[in-house]
């Protein structure tokens, strides 16, 4: 499976039917018995969603990042929200420009 980086930790993959949005990164490995961190780092991939078009996949990436940052209180004011929307919109425009 070859993934294409879209923005931040988000990647896109495709098959004959759909586009898949995937979050990739590194996190602490969890011991399944104790449910506690082991101190060892491991790579992960999490499927965020499936989309019918590239445009929808890119918009899904933008919305995922915004939700994640709001939920973690990284965005805690309207000014920060607007700044992040502007940053992601610029990335989205750049990606769409390359697609044309």
Buried (B, 14 or more C-beta within 10 A) or exposed (E): EEBEEBBBBBBBBBEEEBBBBBBEEEEEBEEEEEEEEEEEEEEEEEEBBBBEEBBBBBBBBBBBBBEBBBEEEEBEEEEEBEEBEEBBEEBBEEBEEEEE
